[in-house]
């Protein structure tokens, strides 16, 4: 059964796209549309974010759990980061580069 996409993210090099929906995320090549991996959660994904190096995916779901996945393989790296908030977690990956002036 097809489900509505809830979140989408591109790798920094724009080669891969990840879409999150009911049941998990799908990793695809942008150019060909070929599916490379499925990151199955069994929950409704509400947010996805990709690390600046394009090698790690973070997902947030309606069970208030954050998981980390290897890209492009879709291998689960870590889970059980439960957030005790009334709403499901939104995920974002930030980078910090210190400059000489800082």
Buried (B, 14 or more C-beta within 10 A) or exposed (E): EEEEBBBEBEBEEEEBBBBBBBBBBBBBEEEEEEEBBEBEBEBBBBBBBBBEEBBBBBBBBBBBBBBBBBBBEBEBEEEEBEBEEEEBBEBEBEEEEEEEEE
